[in-house]
Amino acid sequence: MSQPALARSVPSPLIHREPTTVLLPQGTHAPRAEEPPAGLATLRSFRTLEDLTVAETILAHLEAEQVDAVFGIPGGNIAPLVQALRRHARIRFIIGSHEGGSAFMADGYARATGKLGVCVVTAGPGATNAMTGVASAHLDQVPVLTISGQVSTERFGLGAIQESTDEGGVNTAEMFRHCTASSTSIVDAKSFPRLLERALKTAQALPHGAVHVSVPTNIARQKLARVSVPTAPGAWKGTLPAAPAAELYTAFELLRQAKRPLLYLGSGAREALESQGAEFAALVRRYCIPVATSLRGKGLFSEEDPLSLGVLGIAGSKRAEQYLSEGVDVLMVLGSRLGEWASKSFSSLFQTASTVIQVDATPSVIGQFLQVNLPIVADVGSVVAGLVEFSRTATPGNEAQVRERRQHLNAMNLAHRSAIPVLPEDGPLKPQHVMEELNPHLRRNTDLYVDMGNCTGWATHCLRIAPPARIFYPCGLSSMGWSMGAVIGGKIGRPENTAIALTGDGSFLMNGTELVTAVRYRVGAVYIVLNDNYLGMVNHGEHAQSAGEYPLDDPYFSLGEPDLVKFSESLGARAYEVTRPGQLAELLPQVLQRADEERRPQVLVCRIDHREVPPYGDRFAAVASAPKEG
């Protein structure tokens, strides 16, 4: 994609600041990447295991990483690993109803726990079925290891059942190579430990990603005389160097002196904010720096805080859009590549920023959308820590500007609250009713898994997330049906947390059979289904683009009126139909309680008004627009 030119020739109401080299004043101590940290570094230690099969070696490494659940579907060509899992005392094998759903479970487990997610599938269709879920995790930088089976090496080229080689016609290892960080075919037991360790390092490097290893059945059964395994988790986790002191101080001074600064948090800031959230909040409050987030960064900074502008992007906050449109002199992006979701379909509003600072673990994403004046390739956590350190001794650059900014933000918040339409208490149930009634329950340790579709826009636009509550989206590949599996993996990984999936009826029909997985393994997940009997995002999108040629009631994108309550009950879940405003608020307390007490999935089918237009105006316009010439 060609870079859009910055509109710097347009007069700006702000004073343009050329980026300059800022010298540290005498007596100022800046965090320095080359300085040794206090204390001694923790050394990796290993233990030697003897007489293990290749399959048992995989589980030994997973146990070392404290992985306690593996997701997948059994099959003949993965039988040695499945048999090893049956014998293992501490790692559960969660058998899904479809490999795609199992991959989504591994994704949700990794997001909820911060550990490695693991998916085990057989050769051929098992591997290809899992591919969408694996690619989805990879594009969202989630560490997932997929182990797929393979026919015995002596059968290569014979047309064996599910053979997955060039000779067999479908080379799944090569297919995975194009949608993961690495894909490896094992052809020798002796080299297997080295290749497995390489895959583990790749998955847990920064940025994280998905990896794939294909293991033939005869090799999986072969024994290794000695295997070296870490004694503590995290041995293969990657680290980045801290940001250079001069770059940190320059960024801090630009923010401190700015008239209209903006901090923008992406998902790459999650680990930093989860560990340093209180310090970060104190920093922005001290200098009155407003904070916006990407879709996947939603809730990393409390959306109840007066300095929160909410999501800046597709279906985002009007406050964030207004603040950016009025002009920003210093924009600091922490951990976002500014893709389409995060940039509001590559909106020209971002080009009003006079000076752009972008921090990311991946050098190639810096400047791919905006010209960046100060690129910082470093661990986001080190940047947050450095800014906090500098803020402890430095006062705001201009106290009058800080007071003026605070007054302006307070006025924006007041105007925004007064502009929110009052929802009718009677009449049809609207998706806004569902969000309003869900909001009070997104507190404490609640994890919300939001699917792709109109539900994405409503959640982004209407919900207010405050830590320790968390919200997750599969934005990279925008995979429908993701939440059905992800919420199961997340609840298994963090059983003490409340786990809620928010999905549309189209996504629910794609992977709703995973309810039987939740029932079988006693997973008390809660599913809230926006049921309008349409592929709603497509229906509204076409309607917006066709200038009314196709009415919203046209049956072309309808789902055929399936009874989702009976469907859910047939799979063993408790199900409830919600048809009027206020009913969800009445049901949710008891439903959340039952989910944990009964350890049984609960499904709330909310029959919403299909005519309510989702907040996707810019996205619909971008899809409808003709490509520009030149």
C-alpha positions as CSV (number, residue, x, y, z in Angstrom):
1,M,0.0,0.0,0.0
2,S,1.4,3.4,-0.9
3,Q,1.9,5.8,2.0
4,P,-0.6,8.7,2.0
5,A,1.2,12.0,2.0
6,L,0.9,14.1,5.1
7,A,-1.1,17.3,4.5
8,R,1.6,19.6,6.0
9,S,0.8,22.3,3.4
10,V,-2.6,22.9,5.0
11,P,-2.5,25.7,7.6
12,S,-2.7,24.3,11.1
13,P,-4.1,26.1,14.2
14,L,-1.2,24.6,16.1
15,I,2.4,25.7,16.1
16,H,4.4,23.2,14.1
17,R,7.4,21.8,15.9
18,E,10.2,20.3,13.9
19,P,11.6,17.3,15.8
20,T,14.8,18.2,17.5
21,T,17.5,16.5,19.5
22,V,16.8,17.1,23.1
23,L,19.9,17.1,25.4
24,L,19.5,15.8,28.9
25,P,20.0,18.7,31.4
26,Q,22.8,18.4,33.9
27,G,21.8,16.4,37.0
28,T,19.0,14.6,35.2
29,H,19.2,10.9,35.4
30,A,17.6,9.1,32.5
31,P,17.0,5.3,32.3
32,R,19.9,4.0,30.1
33,A,19.6,0.8,28.1
34,E,23.3,0.0,28.7
35,E,23.1,0.3,32.5
36,P,22.9,-3.1,34.4
37,P,19.6,-3.5,36.3
38,A,19.7,-3.8,40.1
39,G,20.6,-7.3,41.3
40,L,21.6,-10.2,39.1
41,A,19.9,-11.6,36.1
42,T,18.0,-14.8,36.5
43,L,19.9,-17.7,34.8
44,R,18.1,-20.3,32.9
45,S,18.4,-23.8,34.3
46,F,17.6,-27.1,32.6
47,R,17.0,-30.7,33.6
48,T,17.8,-33.8,31.6
49,L,15.1,-36.4,31.0
50,E,15.9,-39.9,29.6
51,D,14.1,-42.4,27.4
52,L,11.2,-40.2,26.3
53,T,9.3,-40.5,23.0
54,V,9.1,-37.5,20.7
55,A,5.4,-37.2,21.8
56,E,6.4,-37.2,25.5
57,T,9.1,-34.7,24.8
58,I,6.5,-32.2,23.5
59,L,4.5,-32.6,26.7
60,A,7.6,-32.2,28.8
61,H,8.2,-28.8,27.2
62,L,4.6,-27.8,27.6
63,E,4.7,-28.7,31.3
64,A,7.8,-26.7,31.7
65,E,5.9,-23.7,30.3
66,Q,3.0,-24.4,32.8
67,V,0.6,-25.1,30.0
68,D,-2.2,-27.1,31.6
69,A,-4.6,-27.5,28.6
70,V,-4.2,-28.5,25.0
71,F,-7.1,-28.1,22.5
72,G,-7.8,-30.1,19.4
73,I,-9.4,-33.1,17.7
74,P,-7.9,-36.6,17.8
75,G,-7.1,-38.6,14.7
76,G,-5.0,-41.5,13.5
77,N,-2.0,-39.5,12.4
78,I,-1.8,-37.7,15.7
79,A,-2.5,-40.7,17.8
80,P,0.9,-41.0,19.6
81,L,0.5,-37.5,21.0
82,V,-3.1,-38.1,22.0
83,Q,-2.1,-41.3,23.8
84,A,0.6,-39.4,25.6
85,L,-1.9,-36.8,26.6
86,R,-4.3,-39.5,28.0
87,R,-1.4,-40.7,30.3
88,H,-0.4,-37.2,31.4
89,A,-1.5,-36.2,34.9
90,R,-1.4,-32.4,34.6
91,I,-2.2,-31.4,31.0
92,R,-5.9,-31.8,29.9
93,F,-6.8,-32.5,26.3
94,I,-9.9,-30.5,25.5
95,I,-11.5,-32.2,22.5
96,G,-13.5,-29.7,20.4
97,S,-16.2,-30.3,17.8
98,H,-14.1,-28.8,15.0
99,E,-10.4,-28.0,14.5
100,G,-11.2,-24.4,13.7
101,G,-13.0,-24.0,17.1
102,S,-10.1,-25.7,18.8
103,A,-7.6,-23.3,17.3
104,F,-9.8,-20.4,18.6
105,M,-9.8,-22.0,22.0
106,A,-6.0,-22.1,22.0
107,D,-6.0,-18.4,21.0
108,G,-8.4,-17.5,23.9
109,Y,-6.4,-19.5,26.4
110,A,-3.2,-17.6,25.4
111,R,-4.9,-14.2,25.6
112,A,-6.4,-14.9,29.0
113,T,-3.3,-16.4,30.6
114,G,-0.3,-15.0,28.8
115,K,0.9,-18.5,28.3
116,L,1.5,-20.5,25.1
117,G,-1.8,-21.7,23.5
118,V,-1.5,-25.2,22.0
119,C,-3.6,-26.8,19.3
120,V,-3.3,-30.5,18.3
121,V,-4.8,-31.8,15.1
122,T,-4.4,-34.7,12.7
123,A,-3.0,-34.5,9.2
124,G,-4.8,-33.4,6.0
125,P,-8.3,-31.9,6.8
126,G,-7.4,-31.6,10.5
127,A,-4.6,-29.2,9.7
128,T,-6.5,-27.4,7.0
129,N,-9.6,-27.0,9.2
130,A,-7.4,-25.4,11.9
131,M,-5.7,-23.0,9.6
132,T,-8.2,-20.1,9.9
133,G,-7.9,-20.1,13.7
134,V,-4.1,-20.3,13.6
135,A,-3.8,-17.5,11.0
136,S,-6.2,-15.4,13.1
137,A,-4.0,-15.8,16.2
138,H,-0.9,-15.1,14.2
139,L,-2.2,-11.8,12.8
140,D,-3.2,-10.7,16.3
141,Q,0.3,-11.6,17.6
142,V,-0.9,-14.4,19.9
143,P,1.6,-17.1,20.8
144,V,0.0,-20.4,19.6
145,L,1.8,-23.7,18.8
146,T,0.0,-26.0,16.4
147,I,1.1,-29.6,16.3
148,S,-0.3,-31.5,13.3
149,G,0.0,-35.2,12.6
150,Q,1.6,-36.7,9.5
151,V,1.7,-40.2,7.9
152,S,4.7,-42.3,8.7
153,T,7.8,-41.3,6.6
154,E,8.0,-44.7,5.0
155,R,4.6,-44.0,3.4
156,F,5.5,-40.7,1.8
157,G,4.5,-40.7,-1.8
158,L,2.3,-43.8,-1.6
159,G,-1.0,-41.9,-1.4
160,A,-1.6,-42.8,2.3
161,I,-4.8,-41.6,3.9
162,Q,-4.4,-37.9,4.8
163,E,-0.8,-37.7,3.5
164,S,0.2,-34.1,3.8
165,T,3.3,-33.8,1.6
166,D,4.2,-32.5,-1.9
167,E,4.1,-36.1,-3.0
168,G,0.6,-36.5,-1.6
169,G,-0.8,-33.4,-3.2
170,V,-1.5,-31.2,-0.2
171,N,1.6,-29.9,1.7
172,T,0.1,-28.6,4.9
173,A,3.5,-27.5,6.3
174,E,4.0,-25.2,3.3
175,M,0.4,-23.9,3.7
176,F,1.0,-23.0,7.3
177,R,4.3,-21.4,6.3
178,H,2.3,-18.6,4.7
179,C,0.1,-17.8,7.7
180,T,2.4,-18.4,10.7
181,A,5.8,-17.1,12.0
182,S,7.3,-20.6,11.2
183,S,6.2,-24.0,9.9
184,T,8.4,-27.0,10.3
185,S,8.2,-30.6,9.0
186,I,10.0,-33.1,11.2
187,V,11.7,-35.9,9.3
188,D,14.2,-37.1,12.0
189,A,13.8,-37.8,15.7
190,K,17.3,-36.6,16.6
191,S,16.7,-33.1,15.2
192,F,13.3,-32.8,16.8
193,P,14.2,-31.3,20.2
194,R,16.2,-28.5,18.5
195,L,13.4,-27.7,16.0
196,L,10.7,-27.8,18.7
197,E,12.8,-25.3,20.8
198,R,13.1,-23.1,17.8
199,A,9.4,-23.1,17.3
200,L,8.8,-22.2,21.0
201,K,11.3,-19.4,20.8
202,T,9.6,-18.0,17.6
203,A,6.1,-18.2,19.0
204,Q,7.2,-16.3,22.2
205,A,9.5,-13.8,20.5
206,L,8.5,-10.2,20.3
207,P,6.1,-9.7,18.6
208,H,4.4,-13.0,19.4
209,G,3.0,-15.2,16.7
210,A,1.7,-18.6,15.8
211,V,3.9,-21.5,14.8
212,H,3.3,-25.0,13.3
213,V,5.2,-28.3,13.6
214,S,4.2,-31.4,11.6
215,V,5.2,-34.7,13.2
216,P,4.9,-38.1,11.4
217,T,3.4,-40.9,13.5
218,N,6.5,-43.1,13.3
219,I,8.8,-40.3,14.5
220,A,6.3,-39.3,17.3
221,R,6.7,-42.9,18.7
222,Q,10.5,-43.0,18.5
223,K,12.5,-42.6,21.7
224,L,15.2,-40.1,22.5
225,A,17.9,-41.1,24.9
226,R,18.3,-37.7,26.5
227,V,16.2,-34.5,26.4
228,S,17.0,-31.2,28.0
229,V,14.0,-29.3,29.4
230,P,13.8,-25.9,31.2
231,T,13.1,-26.1,34.9
232,A,11.0,-22.9,35.0
233,P,8.6,-21.2,32.6
234,G,9.6,-18.4,30.3
235,A,12.9,-19.9,29.1
236,W,12.0,-19.3,25.5
237,K,10.3,-15.9,25.9
238,G,11.8,-13.2,23.8
239,T,12.8,-9.8,25.1
240,L,13.6,-6.5,23.4
241,P,16.2,-3.9,24.5
242,A,15.0,-0.9,26.4
243,A,14.5,2.3,24.6
244,P,17.6,4.5,24.3
245,A,17.7,7.2,26.9
246,A,18.0,10.1,24.4
247,E,14.9,8.9,22.5
248,L,13.0,8.5,25.7
249,Y,13.8,11.9,27.0
250,T,13.0,13.5,23.6
251,A,9.6,11.8,23.6
252,F,9.0,12.9,27.2
253,E,9.9,16.5,26.6
254,L,7.7,16.7,23.5
255,L,4.8,15.4,25.5
256,R,5.5,17.7,28.4
257,Q,5.8,20.8,26.3
258,A,2.9,20.0,23.9
259,K,-0.2,22.2,23.8
260,R,-2.4,19.4,22.5
261,P,-0.8,16.1,23.1
262,L,-2.4,12.7,22.5
263,L,-1.3,9.2,23.7
264,Y,-2.6,6.4,21.6
265,L,-2.5,2.8,23.0
266,G,-2.6,-0.3,20.9
267,S,-2.7,-3.9,21.8
268,G,1.2,-4.0,21.9
269,A,0.9,-1.9,25.1
270,R,-1.2,-4.6,26.9
271,E,1.6,-6.2,29.0
272,A,3.1,-2.8,29.8
273,L,-0.3,-1.4,31.0
274,E,-1.2,-4.5,32.9
275,S,2.0,-4.3,34.9
276,Q,2.3,-0.4,35.1
277,G,-1.2,0.8,34.8
278,A,-1.3,2.8,38.0
279,E,2.0,4.5,37.2
280,F,0.8,5.3,33.7
281,A,-2.5,6.7,35.0
282,A,-0.6,9.0,37.4
283,L,1.6,10.2,34.6
284,V,-1.2,11.3,32.3
285,R,-3.2,12.8,35.1
286,R,-0.1,14.9,36.2
287,Y,0.3,16.4,32.8
288,C,-3.4,16.1,31.7
289,I,-2.6,14.1,28.6
290,P,-5.7,12.6,26.9
291,V,-5.6,8.9,26.0
292,A,-7.2,7.1,23.1
293,T,-6.9,3.5,22.2
294,S,-7.2,1.2,19.2
295,L,-10.0,-1.4,19.1
296,R,-7.7,-4.1,20.5
297,G,-6.3,-1.6,23.0
298,K,-9.8,-0.8,24.4
299,G,-9.9,-0.8,28.2
300,L,-6.1,-0.8,28.7
301,F,-6.7,2.6,30.2
302,S,-9.9,3.0,32.1
303,E,-12.7,4.3,29.9
304,E,-14.3,5.7,33.1
305,D,-11.3,8.1,33.5
306,P,-12.0,11.8,32.5
307,L,-8.8,11.7,30.4
308,S,-10.0,8.7,28.3
309,L,-11.3,9.6,24.9
310,G,-12.3,6.0,24.2
311,V,-11.5,4.1,21.0
312,L,-10.1,6.1,18.1
313,G,-10.8,4.1,15.0
314,I,-13.7,2.3,13.2
315,A,-16.9,2.5,15.3
316,G,-15.0,4.5,17.8
317,S,-15.7,7.5,20.1
318,K,-16.9,10.8,18.8
319,R,-14.8,12.5,21.5
320,A,-11.6,10.9,20.2
321,E,-12.5,11.9,16.7
322,Q,-13.3,15.5,17.7
323,Y,-10.1,15.9,19.7
324,L,-8.0,14.7,16.8
325,S,-9.9,16.8,14.2
326,E,-9.2,19.9,16.3
327,G,-5.5,19.4,15.8
328,V,-2.8,17.5,17.7
329,D,0.8,18.8,18.0
330,V,2.3,15.6,19.5
331,L,0.8,12.2,18.8
332,M,2.6,9.3,20.6
333,V,1.5,5.8,19.4
334,L,2.4,2.9,21.8
335,G,2.1,-0.6,20.4
336,S,-0.2,-0.1,17.4
337,R,0.6,-0.6,13.7
338,L,-2.3,1.7,12.8
339,G,-4.0,-0.7,10.5
340,E,-7.5,-0.1,9.1
341,W,-9.4,-0.8,12.4
342,A,-7.1,1.4,14.4
343,S,-6.8,4.2,11.9
344,K,-10.5,4.6,11.1
345,S,-10.0,3.2,7.6
346,F,-6.8,5.2,7.2
347,S,-8.5,8.5,8.0
348,S,-6.8,11.7,7.0
349,L,-7.6,13.1,10.5
350,F,-4.4,11.4,11.7
351,Q,-2.4,13.6,9.3
352,T,-3.3,16.7,11.4
353,A,-0.7,15.6,14.0
354,S,2.4,17.8,13.6
355,T,4.9,15.5,15.3
356,V,4.4,11.7,15.5
357,I,6.2,9.4,17.9
358,Q,5.6,5.7,17.3
359,V,6.8,2.9,19.6
360,D,6.7,-0.7,18.4
361,A,8.5,-4.0,18.6
362,T,8.4,-4.4,14.8
363,P,10.5,-1.9,12.9
364,S,8.6,-2.5,9.6
365,V,5.2,-1.3,11.0
366,I,6.6,2.1,12.1
367,G,5.6,4.6,9.5
368,Q,3.6,2.3,7.3
369,F,0.6,4.7,7.5
370,L,1.9,8.0,9.0
371,Q,5.3,9.7,8.6
372,V,7.0,9.3,11.9
373,N,9.2,11.9,13.3
374,L,10.6,9.9,16.2
375,P,10.6,6.1,15.7
376,I,11.4,4.0,18.7
377,V,11.9,0.2,18.2
378,A,11.8,-1.1,21.8
379,D,9.8,-2.8,24.4
380,V,6.8,-0.7,25.1
381,G,7.1,-1.4,28.8
382,S,10.5,0.2,28.9
383,V,9.1,3.3,27.3
384,V,6.2,3.6,29.8
385,A,8.7,3.0,32.6
386,G,11.0,5.7,31.3
387,L,8.2,8.3,30.9
388,V,7.1,7.6,34.4
389,E,10.6,8.0,35.7
390,F,11.1,11.4,34.1
391,S,7.7,12.6,35.2
392,R,8.5,12.2,38.9
393,T,10.8,15.2,38.9
394,A,9.6,17.3,36.0
395,T,6.7,19.8,36.1
396,P,4.4,20.4,33.2
397,G,5.9,22.7,30.6
398,N,3.1,25.2,30.8
399,E,0.6,25.1,33.7
400,A,-1.8,27.5,31.9
401,Q,-2.0,25.1,28.9
402,V,-2.6,22.2,31.2
403,R,-5.5,24.0,32.9
404,E,-6.9,25.0,29.5
405,R,-6.7,21.4,28.3
406,R,-8.4,20.1,31.3
407,Q,-11.3,22.5,31.0
408,H,-11.6,21.7,27.3
409,L,-11.7,17.9,28.0
410,N,-14.2,18.3,30.8
411,A,-16.5,20.3,28.5
412,M,-16.1,17.7,25.8
413,N,-17.1,14.9,28.2
414,L,-20.1,16.9,29.4
415,A,-21.2,17.6,25.9
416,H,-20.7,13.9,24.9
417,R,-22.8,12.7,27.9
418,S,-25.6,15.1,27.1
419,A,-25.7,14.1,23.5
420,I,-26.2,10.4,24.2
421,P,-29.7,9.6,23.1
422,V,-32.1,8.3,25.7
423,L,-33.2,4.8,24.8
424,P,-36.9,4.0,24.8
425,E,-38.1,1.8,27.6
426,D,-40.7,0.2,25.4
427,G,-40.7,-0.9,21.8
428,P,-38.2,-3.3,20.1
429,L,-35.0,-4.3,21.8
430,K,-32.1,-2.5,20.3
431,P,-28.4,-3.5,20.4
432,Q,-27.8,-0.3,22.4
433,H,-30.1,-1.7,25.1
434,V,-28.0,-4.9,25.2
435,M,-24.8,-2.9,25.6
436,E,-26.3,-0.6,28.3
437,E,-27.5,-3.5,30.3
438,L,-24.3,-5.5,29.9
439,N,-22.1,-2.6,30.9
440,P,-22.6,-2.7,34.7
441,H,-21.4,-6.3,34.8
442,L,-18.1,-5.6,33.1
443,R,-16.3,-5.1,36.3
444,R,-13.7,-6.8,38.4
445,N,-12.1,-9.8,36.7
446,T,-14.3,-10.1,33.7
447,D,-13.0,-11.1,30.3
448,L,-15.2,-10.2,27.3
449,Y,-14.5,-12.0,23.9
450,V,-16.1,-10.0,21.1
451,D,-16.8,-11.6,17.7
452,M,-16.7,-10.0,14.3
453,G,-19.8,-8.4,12.8
454,N,-22.2,-5.7,14.0
455,C,-21.5,-6.8,17.6
456,T,-17.9,-5.5,17.1
457,G,-19.1,-2.0,16.4
458,W,-21.7,-1.9,19.1
459,A,-19.2,-3.1,21.7
460,T,-16.6,-0.7,20.6
461,H,-18.9,2.3,20.5
462,C,-21.1,1.6,23.6
463,L,-19.2,-0.4,26.2
464,R,-17.0,1.2,28.8
465,I,-14.1,-1.1,30.0
466,A,-12.1,-0.4,33.1
467,P,-9.3,-2.7,34.3
468,P,-9.1,-5.3,35.7
469,A,-11.9,-6.1,33.2
470,R,-10.5,-7.0,29.8
471,I,-11.9,-7.1,26.2
472,F,-10.5,-9.1,23.3
473,Y,-11.2,-9.0,19.6
474,P,-9.9,-11.0,16.6
475,C,-9.2,-8.0,14.5
476,G,-6.2,-9.2,12.4
477,L,-8.1,-11.6,10.3
478,S,-11.5,-10.5,11.5
479,S,-12.7,-14.1,11.9
480,M,-16.4,-14.7,12.4
481,G,-17.1,-17.4,14.9
482,W,-13.9,-16.8,16.9
483,S,-15.6,-16.0,20.3
484,M,-17.4,-19.3,20.5
485,G,-14.1,-21.1,21.0
486,A,-12.0,-18.3,22.4
487,V,-14.3,-17.9,25.5
488,I,-13.9,-21.6,26.3
489,G,-10.1,-21.5,26.1
490,G,-10.1,-18.3,28.1
491,K,-12.3,-19.7,30.9
492,I,-10.3,-22.9,31.1
493,G,-7.1,-20.9,31.4
494,R,-8.5,-18.4,33.9
495,P,-11.4,-20.3,35.7
496,E,-11.5,-17.6,38.4
497,N,-12.5,-15.0,35.8
498,T,-16.0,-14.3,34.5
499,A,-15.9,-15.2,30.7
500,I,-18.4,-13.7,28.4
501,A,-18.7,-14.0,24.6
502,L,-20.5,-11.3,22.7
503,T,-21.5,-12.6,19.2
504,G,-23.9,-12.2,16.4
505,D,-26.3,-14.9,15.2
506,G,-24.3,-15.5,12.0
507,S,-21.1,-16.1,14.0
508,F,-23.0,-18.2,16.5
509,L,-24.2,-20.5,13.7
510,M,-20.6,-20.9,12.4
511,N,-19.1,-22.4,15.6
512,G,-22.1,-22.8,17.9
513,T,-21.5,-26.5,18.1
514,E,-18.6,-25.7,20.5
515,L,-21.2,-25.3,23.1
516,V,-21.1,-29.1,23.5
517,T,-17.4,-28.8,24.3
518,A,-18.2,-26.3,27.0
519,V,-20.9,-28.7,28.4
520,R,-18.6,-31.7,28.2
521,Y,-15.7,-30.1,30.1
522,R,-18.0,-28.1,32.5
523,V,-17.0,-24.6,31.3
524,G,-19.2,-21.9,32.7
525,A,-18.9,-19.5,29.9
526,V,-21.7,-17.0,29.1
527,Y,-22.8,-16.2,25.5
528,I,-24.7,-13.1,24.6
529,V,-26.1,-13.5,21.0
530,L,-27.3,-10.5,19.0
531,N,-30.0,-12.2,17.1
532,D,-31.5,-10.2,14.2
533,N,-31.9,-13.2,11.7
534,Y,-29.5,-11.5,9.3
535,L,-25.8,-11.4,8.4
536,G,-26.2,-7.9,9.7
537,M,-22.9,-6.2,8.9
538,V,-23.2,-7.3,5.3
539,N,-26.9,-6.4,5.1
540,H,-26.4,-2.9,6.4
541,G,-23.2,-2.5,4.4
542,E,-24.9,-3.3,1.1
543,H,-27.9,-1.1,2.0
544,A,-25.6,1.8,2.7
545,Q,-23.7,1.4,-0.5
546,S,-26.6,0.7,-2.8
547,A,-28.5,4.0,-2.1
548,G,-31.5,2.1,-0.9
549,E,-31.7,-0.2,-4.0
550,Y,-32.0,-3.2,-1.6
551,P,-34.1,-2.7,1.5
552,L,-33.0,-3.9,4.9
553,D,-35.9,-6.4,4.9
554,D,-34.8,-8.1,1.7
555,P,-34.3,-11.8,2.6
556,Y,-31.1,-12.2,0.6
557,F,-28.9,-12.1,3.7
558,S,-31.4,-13.6,6.2
559,L,-30.5,-16.7,8.2
560,G,-33.8,-18.5,8.0
561,E,-35.2,-17.9,11.5
562,P,-33.3,-20.7,13.3
563,D,-34.4,-21.3,16.9
564,L,-31.1,-20.6,18.7
565,V,-32.6,-21.2,22.2
566,K,-33.6,-24.8,21.2
567,F,-30.3,-25.3,19.4
568,S,-28.4,-24.3,22.5
569,E,-30.5,-26.5,24.8
570,S,-30.0,-29.4,22.5
571,L,-26.3,-29.2,23.1
572,G,-26.7,-29.1,26.8
573,A,-26.5,-25.4,27.6
574,R,-28.9,-23.3,29.5
575,A,-30.6,-20.8,27.2
576,Y,-32.8,-17.8,27.6
577,E,-34.6,-15.6,25.1
578,V,-34.4,-11.8,25.6
579,T,-37.0,-9.8,23.7
580,R,-37.6,-6.5,25.5
581,P,-35.6,-3.7,27.1
582,G,-34.7,-4.3,30.7
583,Q,-34.9,-8.1,30.5
584,L,-31.2,-8.7,30.1
585,A,-30.5,-6.6,33.2
586,E,-33.0,-8.8,35.1
587,L,-31.4,-12.0,33.9
588,L,-27.7,-11.3,33.9
589,P,-27.0,-11.5,37.7
590,Q,-28.6,-15.0,38.0
591,V,-27.1,-16.2,34.7
592,L,-23.6,-15.2,35.7
593,Q,-24.1,-16.9,39.1
594,R,-25.4,-20.1,37.5
595,A,-22.5,-20.2,35.0
596,D,-20.0,-20.5,37.9
597,E,-22.1,-22.6,40.3
598,E,-23.3,-25.1,37.7
599,R,-20.1,-24.9,35.5
600,R,-22.4,-25.0,32.5
601,P,-22.5,-22.6,29.5
602,Q,-25.3,-20.1,29.5
603,V,-26.7,-18.6,26.3
604,L,-28.7,-15.4,26.2
605,V,-30.4,-15.0,22.8
606,C,-31.2,-11.3,22.4
607,R,-33.8,-10.7,19.7
608,I,-32.7,-7.2,18.5
609,D,-34.2,-4.8,15.9
610,H,-32.4,-5.6,12.6
611,R,-33.1,-2.1,11.4
612,E,-30.8,-0.4,13.9
613,V,-27.8,1.0,11.9
614,P,-24.4,0.0,13.3
615,P,-21.8,2.7,13.8
616,Y,-19.8,1.7,10.7
617,G,-20.3,4.7,8.5
618,D,-16.7,5.2,7.6
619,R,-16.1,1.5,7.0
620,F,-19.1,1.2,4.7
621,A,-17.9,4.3,2.8
622,A,-14.4,3.0,2.5
623,V,-15.6,-0.3,1.1
624,A,-17.9,1.4,-1.3
625,S,-15.4,4.0,-2.6
626,A,-13.7,3.5,-6.0
627,P,-9.9,3.2,-6.0
628,K,-8.1,6.4,-6.5
629,E,-6.1,6.8,-9.7
630,G,-2.3,7.4,-9.6
